[in-house]
Amino acid sequence: MKISVEGKNYLDQVLAEAEVKTLRFFGVQGCCGMNLSVALDPAQETDTVQTIDGIDVAIEPSIAPQLTDVTIHAEEENGEFGLVLLGYTPTSC
């Protein structure tokens, strides 16, 4: 997993105002299997935690293979910035 310059700048701003300083990726069971979710949450006991460009990232083991070649990026849409996972291909029904 990597973080683009835009992603790092965005996350630095968000984390500066957040109580929790860890970006956590985890799976949520859906109708088509496990769906990827992300939140500012503390790492869980079974998560793999790594620091990428100064940002703590926790990854639940069940979804780790989906994030191997992913870059965390930020883009603006309709005047709002948000995270985009470049290289991530969601599963569909």
Chimera marker file (.cmm) of the C-alpha trace (Angstrom):
<marker_set name="trace">
<marker id="1" x="0.000" y="0.000" z="0.000" r="1" g="1" b="0" radius="0.5"/>
<marker id="2" x="1.148" y="3.496" z="-0.859" r="1" g="1" b="0" radius="0.5"/>
<marker id="3" x="-0.106" y="7.033" z="-0.247" r="1" g="1" b="0" radius="0.5"/>
<marker id="4" x="-0.021" y="9.693" z="-2.958" r="1" g="1" b="0" radius="0.5"/>
<marker id="5" x="1.050" y="13.261" z="-2.169" r="1" g="1" b="0" radius="0.5"/>
<marker id="6" x="-2.591" y="14.367" z="-2.442" r="1" g="1" b="0" radius="0.5"/>
<marker id="7" x="-3.704" y="11.536" z="-0.155" r="1" g="1" b="0" radius="0.5"/>
<marker id="8" x="-1.040" y="12.379" z="2.418" r="1" g="1" b="0" radius="0.5"/>
<marker id="9" x="-1.930" y="16.084" z="2.428" r="1" g="1" b="0" radius="0.5"/>
<marker id="10" x="-5.635" y="15.294" z="2.863" r="1" g="1" b="0" radius="0.5"/>
<marker id="11" x="-5.041" y="12.733" z="5.615" r="1" g="1" b="0" radius="0.5"/>
<marker id="12" x="-2.660" y="15.071" z="7.462" r="1" g="1" b="0" radius="0.5"/>
<marker id="13" x="-5.447" y="17.679" z="7.586" r="1" g="1" b="0" radius="0.5"/>
<marker id="14" x="-8.099" y="15.169" z="8.670" r="1" g="1" b="0" radius="0.5"/>
<marker id="15" x="-5.886" y="13.517" z="11.300" r="1" g="1" b="0" radius="0.5"/>
<marker id="16" x="-4.843" y="16.870" z="12.767" r="1" g="1" b="0" radius="0.5"/>
<marker id="17" x="-8.464" y="17.398" z="13.861" r="1" g="1" b="0" radius="0.5"/>
<marker id="18" x="-9.323" y="13.779" z="14.732" r="1" g="1" b="0" radius="0.5"/>
<marker id="19" x="-9.214" y="12.082" z="18.132" r="1" g="1" b="0" radius="0.5"/>
<marker id="20" x="-8.177" y="8.746" z="16.617" r="1" g="1" b="0" radius="0.5"/>
<marker id="21" x="-4.971" y="8.939" z="14.579" r="1" g="1" b="0" radius="0.5"/>
<marker id="22" x="-5.188" y="5.548" z="12.811" r="1" g="1" b="0" radius="0.5"/>
<marker id="23" x="-6.685" y="4.899" z="9.376" r="1" g="1" b="0" radius="0.5"/>
<marker id="24" x="-8.217" y="1.420" z="9.618" r="1" g="1" b="0" radius="0.5"/>
<marker id="25" x="-9.243" y="-0.825" z="6.713" r="1" g="1" b="0" radius="0.5"/>
<marker id="26" x="-11.623" y="-3.655" z="7.581" r="1" g="1" b="0" radius="0.5"/>
<marker id="27" x="-14.187" y="-5.964" z="6.049" r="1" g="1" b="0" radius="0.5"/>
<marker id="28" x="-17.964" y="-5.768" z="6.444" r="1" g="1" b="0" radius="0.5"/>
<marker id="29" x="-20.095" y="-8.724" z="5.399" r="1" g="1" b="0" radius="0.5"/>
<marker id="30" x="-22.462" y="-7.847" z="2.543" r="1" g="1" b="0" radius="0.5"/>
<marker id="31" x="-24.743" y="-9.680" z="0.130" r="1" g="1" b="0" radius="0.5"/>
<marker id="32" x="-21.821" y="-10.405" z="-2.221" r="1" g="1" b="0" radius="0.5"/>
<marker id="33" x="-19.281" y="-11.360" z="0.402" r="1" g="1" b="0" radius="0.5"/>
<marker id="34" x="-16.811" y="-9.186" z="2.261" r="1" g="1" b="0" radius="0.5"/>
<marker id="35" x="-16.929" y="-5.449" z="1.451" r="1" g="1" b="0" radius="0.5"/>
<marker id="36" x="-14.051" y="-3.096" z="2.161" r="1" g="1" b="0" radius="0.5"/>
<marker id="37" x="-14.594" y="-0.291" z="4.676" r="1" g="1" b="0" radius="0.5"/>
<marker id="38" x="-12.277" y="2.399" z="6.014" r="1" g="1" b="0" radius="0.5"/>
<marker id="39" x="-12.556" y="4.582" z="9.096" r="1" g="1" b="0" radius="0.5"/>
<marker id="40" x="-10.552" y="6.487" z="11.640" r="1" g="1" b="0" radius="0.5"/>
<marker id="41" x="-10.602" y="3.740" z="14.261" r="1" g="1" b="0" radius="0.5"/>
<marker id="42" x="-8.117" y="2.289" z="16.714" r="1" g="1" b="0" radius="0.5"/>
<marker id="43" x="-6.311" y="-0.809" z="15.486" r="1" g="1" b="0" radius="0.5"/>
<marker id="44" x="-7.805" y="-4.105" z="16.590" r="1" g="1" b="0" radius="0.5"/>
<marker id="45" x="-5.703" y="-6.821" z="18.208" r="1" g="1" b="0" radius="0.5"/>
<marker id="46" x="-5.508" y="-8.919" z="15.030" r="1" g="1" b="0" radius="0.5"/>
<marker id="47" x="-4.820" y="-6.021" z="12.618" r="1" g="1" b="0" radius="0.5"/>
<marker id="48" x="-1.509" y="-5.506" z="10.882" r="1" g="1" b="0" radius="0.5"/>
<marker id="49" x="-0.331" y="-1.980" z="11.653" r="1" g="1" b="0" radius="0.5"/>
<marker id="50" x="2.164" y="-0.137" z="9.502" r="1" g="1" b="0" radius="0.5"/>
<marker id="51" x="3.272" y="3.459" z="9.199" r="1" g="1" b="0" radius="0.5"/>
<marker id="52" x="3.146" y="4.732" z="5.616" r="1" g="1" b="0" radius="0.5"/>
<marker id="53" x="4.571" y="8.201" z="5.023" r="1" g="1" b="0" radius="0.5"/>
<marker id="54" x="4.026" y="9.047" z="8.693" r="1" g="1" b="0" radius="0.5"/>
<marker id="55" x="0.418" y="7.808" z="8.781" r="1" g="1" b="0" radius="0.5"/>
<marker id="56" x="-0.570" y="4.814" z="10.917" r="1" g="1" b="0" radius="0.5"/>
<marker id="57" x="-2.592" y="2.341" z="8.866" r="1" g="1" b="0" radius="0.5"/>
<marker id="58" x="-4.275" y="-0.712" z="10.405" r="1" g="1" b="0" radius="0.5"/>
<marker id="59" x="-5.442" y="-3.508" z="8.107" r="1" g="1" b="0" radius="0.5"/>
<marker id="60" x="-7.703" y="-6.376" z="9.065" r="1" g="1" b="0" radius="0.5"/>
<marker id="61" x="-6.055" y="-9.614" z="7.850" r="1" g="1" b="0" radius="0.5"/>
<marker id="62" x="-9.136" y="-10.807" z="5.908" r="1" g="1" b="0" radius="0.5"/>
<marker id="63" x="-8.970" y="-7.855" z="3.503" r="1" g="1" b="0" radius="0.5"/>
<marker id="64" x="-5.193" y="-7.394" z="3.326" r="1" g="1" b="0" radius="0.5"/>
<marker id="65" x="-4.824" y="-9.221" z="-0.034" r="1" g="1" b="0" radius="0.5"/>
<marker id="66" x="-7.211" y="-6.694" z="-1.654" r="1" g="1" b="0" radius="0.5"/>
<marker id="67" x="-4.946" y="-3.783" z="-0.660" r="1" g="1" b="0" radius="0.5"/>
<marker id="68" x="-1.544" y="-5.025" z="-1.821" r="1" g="1" b="0" radius="0.5"/>
<marker id="69" x="-1.223" y="-2.781" z="-4.897" r="1" g="1" b="0" radius="0.5"/>
<marker id="70" x="-3.492" y="0.052" z="-3.721" r="1" g="1" b="0" radius="0.5"/>
<marker id="71" x="-2.557" y="3.727" z="-3.468" r="1" g="1" b="0" radius="0.5"/>
<marker id="72" x="-4.510" y="5.945" z="-1.079" r="1" g="1" b="0" radius="0.5"/>
<marker id="73" x="-5.268" y="9.121" z="-3.000" r="1" g="1" b="0" radius="0.5"/>
<marker id="74" x="-7.497" y="12.178" z="-2.498" r="1" g="1" b="0" radius="0.5"/>
<marker id="75" x="-9.602" y="13.844" z="-5.168" r="1" g="1" b="0" radius="0.5"/>
<marker id="76" x="-12.022" y="16.732" z="-5.256" r="1" g="1" b="0" radius="0.5"/>
<marker id="77" x="-15.569" y="16.205" z="-6.471" r="1" g="1" b="0" radius="0.5"/>
<marker id="78" x="-18.283" y="18.865" z="-6.294" r="1" g="1" b="0" radius="0.5"/>
<marker id="79" x="-16.080" y="21.010" z="-4.055" r="1" g="1" b="0" radius="0.5"/>
<marker id="80" x="-15.490" y="18.227" z="-1.516" r="1" g="1" b="0" radius="0.5"/>
<marker id="81" x="-12.312" y="16.213" z="-1.023" r="1" g="1" b="0" radius="0.5"/>
<marker id="82" x="-12.437" y="12.501" z="-0.316" r="1" g="1" b="0" radius="0.5"/>
<marker id="83" x="-10.266" y="9.412" z="-0.357" r="1" g="1" b="0" radius="0.5"/>
<marker id="84" x="-9.966" y="7.250" z="-3.457" r="1" g="1" b="0" radius="0.5"/>
<marker id="85" x="-8.246" y="3.878" z="-3.531" r="1" g="1" b="0" radius="0.5"/>
<marker id="86" x="-6.334" y="3.723" z="-6.806" r="1" g="1" b="0" radius="0.5"/>
<marker id="87" x="-5.813" y="0.152" z="-7.974" r="1" g="1" b="0" radius="0.5"/>
<marker id="88" x="-8.644" y="-1.249" z="-5.851" r="1" g="1" b="0" radius="0.5"/>
<marker id="89" x="-11.221" y="-3.335" z="-7.663" r="1" g="1" b="0" radius="0.5"/>
<marker id="90" x="-14.317" y="-3.981" z="-5.554" r="1" g="1" b="0" radius="0.5"/>
<marker id="91" x="-16.030" y="-7.326" z="-5.824" r="1" g="1" b="0" radius="0.5"/>
<marker id="92" x="-19.546" y="-7.286" z="-7.232" r="1" g="1" b="0" radius="0.5"/>
<marker id="93" x="-22.479" y="-9.666" z="-7.401" r="1" g="1" b="0" radius="0.5"/>
<link id1="1" id2="2" r="1" g="1" b="0" radius="0.2"/>
<link id1="2" id2="3" r="1" g="1" b="0" radius="0.2"/>
<link id1="3" id2="4" r="1" g="1" b="0" radius="0.2"/>
<link id1="4" id2="5" r="1" g="1" b="0" radius="0.2"/>
<link id1="5" id2="6" r="1" g="1" b="0" radius="0.2"/>
<link id1="6" id2="7" r="1" g="1" b="0" radius="0.2"/>
<link id1="7" id2="8" r="1" g="1" b="0" radius="0.2"/>
<link id1="8" id2="9" r="1" g="1" b="0" radius="0.2"/>
<link id1="9" id2="10" r="1" g="1" b="0" radius="0.2"/>
<link id1="10" id2="11" r="1" g="1" b="0" radius="0.2"/>
<link id1="11" id2="12" r="1" g="1" b="0" radius="0.2"/>
<link id1="12" id2="13" r="1" g="1" b="0" radius="0.2"/>
<link id1="13" id2="14" r="1" g="1" b="0" radius="0.2"/>
<link id1="14" id2="15" r="1" g="1" b="0" radius="0.2"/>
<link id1="15" id2="16" r="1" g="1" b="0" radius="0.2"/>
<link id1="16" id2="17" r="1" g="1" b="0" radius="0.2"/>
<link id1="17" id2="18" r="1" g="1" b="0" radius="0.2"/>
<link id1="18" id2="19" r="1" g="1" b="0" radius="0.2"/>
<link id1="19" id2="20" r="1" g="1" b="0" radius="0.2"/>
<link id1="20" id2="21" r="1" g="1" b="0" radius="0.2"/>
<link id1="21" id2="22" r="1" g="1" b="0" radius="0.2"/>
<link id1="22" id2="23" r="1" g="1" b="0" radius="0.2"/>
<link id1="23" id2="24" r="1" g="1" b="0" radius="0.2"/>
<link id1="24" id2="25" r="1" g="1" b="0" radius="0.2"/>
<link id1="25" id2="26" r="1" g="1" b="0" radius="0.2"/>
<link id1="26" id2="27" r="1" g="1" b="0" radius="0.2"/>
<link id1="27" id2="28" r="1" g="1" b="0" radius="0.2"/>
<link id1="28" id2="29" r="1" g="1" b="0" radius="0.2"/>
<link id1="29" id2="30" r="1" g="1" b="0" radius="0.2"/>
<link id1="30" id2="31" r="1" g="1" b="0" radius="0.2"/>
<link id1="31" id2="32" r="1" g="1" b="0" radius="0.2"/>
<link id1="32" id2="33" r="1" g="1" b="0" radius="0.2"/>
<link id1="33" id2="34" r="1" g="1" b="0" radius="0.2"/>
<link id1="34" id2="35" r="1" g="1" b="0" radius="0.2"/>
<link id1="35" id2="36" r="1" g="1" b="0" radius="0.2"/>
<link id1="36" id2="37" r="1" g="1" b="0" radius="0.2"/>
<link id1="37" id2="38" r="1" g="1" b="0" radius="0.2"/>
<link id1="38" id2="39" r="1" g="1" b="0" radius="0.2"/>
<link id1="39" id2="40" r="1" g="1" b="0" radius="0.2"/>
<link id1="40" id2="41" r="1" g="1" b="0" radius="0.2"/>
<link id1="41" id2="42" r="1" g="1" b="0" radius="0.2"/>
<link id1="42" id2="43" r="1" g="1" b="0" radius="0.2"/>
<link id1="43" id2="44" r="1" g="1" b="0" radius="0.2"/>
<link id1="44" id2="45" r="1" g="1" b="0" radius="0.2"/>
<link id1="45" id2="46" r="1" g="1" b="0" radius="0.2"/>
<link id1="46" id2="47" r="1" g="1" b="0" radius="0.2"/>
<link id1="47" id2="48" r="1" g="1" b="0" radius="0.2"/>
<link id1="48" id2="49" r="1" g="1" b="0" radius="0.2"/>
<link id1="49" id2="50" r="1" g="1" b="0" radius="0.2"/>
<link id1="50" id2="51" r="1" g="1" b="0" radius="0.2"/>
<link id1="51" id2="52" r="1" g="1" b="0" radius="0.2"/>
<link id1="52" id2="53" r="1" g="1" b="0" radius="0.2"/>
<link id1="53" id2="54" r="1" g="1" b="0" radius="0.2"/>
<link id1="54" id2="55" r="1" g="1" b="0" radius="0.2"/>
<link id1="55" id2="56" r="1" g="1" b="0" radius="0.2"/>
<link id1="56" id2="57" r="1" g="1" b="0" radius="0.2"/>
<link id1="57" id2="58" r="1" g="1" b="0" radius="0.2"/>
<link id1="58" id2="59" r="1" g="1" b="0" radius="0.2"/>
<link id1="59" id2="60" r="1" g="1" b="0" radius="0.2"/>
<link id1="60" id2="61" r="1" g="1" b="0" radius="0.2"/>
<link id1="61" id2="62" r="1" g="1" b="0" radius="0.2"/>
<link id1="62" id2="63" r="1" g="1" b="0" radius="0.2"/>
<link id1="63" id2="64" r="1" g="1" b="0" radius="0.2"/>
<link id1="64" id2="65" r="1" g="1" b="0" radius="0.2"/>
<link id1="65" id2="66" r="1" g="1" b="0" radius="0.2"/>
<link id1="66" id2="67" r="1" g="1" b="0" radius="0.2"/>
<link id1="67" id2="68" r="1" g="1" b="0" radius="0.2"/>
<link id1="68" id2="69" r="1" g="1" b="0" radius="0.2"/>
<link id1="69" id2="70" r="1" g="1" b="0" radius="0.2"/>
<link id1="70" id2="71" r="1" g="1" b="0" radius="0.2"/>
<link id1="71" id2="72" r="1" g="1" b="0" radius="0.2"/>
<link id1="72" id2="73" r="1" g="1" b="0" radius="0.2"/>
<link id1="73" id2="74" r="1" g="1" b="0" radius="0.2"/>
<link id1="74" id2="75" r="1" g="1" b="0" radius="0.2"/>
<link id1="75" id2="76" r="1" g="1" b="0" radius="0.2"/>
<link id1="76" id2="77" r="1" g="1" b="0" radius="0.2"/>
<link id1="77" id2="78" r="1" g="1" b="0" radius="0.2"/>
<link id1="78" id2="79" r="1" g="1" b="0" radius="0.2"/>
<link id1="79" id2="80" r="1" g="1" b="0" radius="0.2"/>
<link id1="80" id2="81" r="1" g="1" b="0" radius="0.2"/>
<link id1="81" id2="82" r="1" g="1" b="0" radius="0.2"/>
<link id1="82" id2="83" r="1" g="1" b="0" radius="0.2"/>
<link id1="83" id2="84" r="1" g="1" b="0" radius="0.2"/>
<link id1="84" id2="85" r="1" g="1" b="0" radius="0.2"/>
<link id1="85" id2="86" r="1" g="1" b="0" radius="0.2"/>
<link id1="86" id2="87" r="1" g="1" b="0" radius="0.2"/>
<link id1="87" id2="88" r="1" g="1" b="0" radius="0.2"/>
<link id1="88" id2="89" r="1" g="1" b="0" radius="0.2"/>
<link id1="89" id2="90" r="1" g="1" b="0" radius="0.2"/>
<link id1="90" id2="91" r="1" g="1" b="0" radius="0.2"/>
<link id1="91" id2="92" r="1" g="1" b="0" radius="0.2"/>
<link id1="92" id2="93" r="1" g="1" b="0" radius="0.2"/>
</marker_set>
